[in-house]
Amino acid sequence: MKAKEGVVYVEVRYSPHLLANYKVEPMPWNQPKGDITPDEVVSLVNQGLQEGERDFGVKVRSILCCMRHEPSWSAEVVALCKKYQHQTVVGIDLAGDETIADSSLFPGHVQAYEEAVRNGIHRTVHAGEAGTAERVKEAVDNLKTERVGHGYHTVDDEALYKRLLENNMHFEVCPWSNYLTGSWNPDTEHPVVRFKRDQANYSLNTDDPLIFKSTLDTDYQLTKQKMGFTEEEFKRLNINAAKSSFLPEDEKRELLDLLYKAYGMPPAAPAGMLLSALLGHGPAWLV
């Protein structure tokens, strides 16, 4: 799918525990006990991603999700990030219901993110989509996130928003899913328009593409037709995505060089970059 969309690099994310049916408590989906552990889920997904990269020529990496409602899983999530960090896994995420009060501050999540920091594991957090700017602040200050999934309500706190702009925080934006889920009212201005106006570091991404039957082009067309996005802005946000990717620096440089060449831009040109055709803010539980 990503090869057909013209994507050259993608980071997919999922919860190993929500795909497991053995050695996981509580058992997700009320399914019967089976024989696939969270560790085996990651191993099998890695195998599939590596085969896909080989067969379709798209560089693929993955992010493992902690779930807000199950902080008891988070220690194992970060342990799996450490175990498989040289086999596609490049980061950790916190996903799930933002309306669970102070869920990002649950000890299990905080301790997992502290372990991620100690081990140089990249960090992103879903925050500020349905939740308030306070959820974003928690992600930045307590979980030391390097990117924010969605982050729209950051603009409700001008001091926080200004600080994140100054710190070049990357926002993973998914307008089509925001429309479908009701987290954005199409009669109002989507926060990504503010991001664009302020030249923020953000990207366009697909969110739950299998569930929403969408592609990256869906988000591109929405922002082009309804929000006045131009080709130059798409180039800028794609450069941002590449710069903010969780690749090692040498691979990131190669990716940037590929994009600069494709866009007819000199390598030294200032840019901003690609999480759009690049990052794939994928579903929290499905690959």
Secondary structure, DSSP 4 states (H G I P E B T S, - for coil): -TTTTT-SEEEEEE-TGGG--SS-SSPGGGPPP-S--HHHHHHHHHHHHHHHHHHH--EEEEEEEEETT-GGGHHHHHHHHHHTTTTTEEEEEEES-TTSTTGGGSHHHHHHHHHHHHTT-EEEEEESSSS-HHHHHHHHHTS--SEEEE-GGGGGSHHHHHHHHHTT-EEEE-HHHHHHHTSS-TTS--HHHHHHHTT-EEEE--SSHHHHT--HHHHHHHHHHHH---HHHHHHHHHHHHHTSSS-HHHHHHHHHHHHHHHT--TTS---EESTTTT----SS--
